Amino acid sequence: MKKFAKGKVGFTLIEMVLVIALIVILASFFVFAYTSFLNKANTAKETVEAHNSVLTSMNSGIDAAA
């Protein structure tokens, strides 16, 4: 078994900086993907609401004529 000298156990500063940088890069990708997902969802929601509005007005017109 390998023995470590006192004070030599742990991560170096470079290793810690690299890990933190990697986490920041991955988090930025997820934020951009999440923002894109929200934009697409809002667009779909607006399309459905517009479609429902047209159907409601058509049903009102049919009910008024009957």
JOUR-V132731 format. One record per pair of residues at least 6 apart in sequence whose C-alpha atoms are under 8 Angstrom apart, sorted by sequence separation. I is the first residue (numbers start at 0). J is the second residue. D is the distance in Angstrom with one decimal. If there is no record, write none. Layout:
[[I,J,D] [I,J,D]]
//
This chain:
none
//
